[in-house]
Amino acid sequence: MQEAALLETLNERSKLFALLDEAGKQRMLLTARWIDHPAGAVVVSEGNTDTDFYYLLSGSLRVMVDDFGQQVQ
């Protein structure tokens, strides 16, 4: 996706991104990495430290947590 098209998509879909000034948007894009995950992939595991910020551009995701040994969706 071209940078201009990506900026437009993020502005339309993300209230958080839309609140950034142009310099903030550019900084975010400069540090962004495009990652494609296959269906069913685990992106982040509960209890692990993650310093990344994820933005879902397409598809869907499922959030699962461990509630005393039970997987809760």
Residue pairs with C-beta under 8 A, 6 or more apart in sequence:
1 9
1 34
1 57
3 29
6 29
7 25
7 29
9 57
10 17
10 18
10 25
10 55
11 17
11 18
13 57
14 55
17 25
17 28
17 55
20 28
37 43
43 54
43 61
44 50
44 54
46 64
46 65
46 66
62 73
63 73
64 71
64 72
64 73
65 71
65 72
66 72
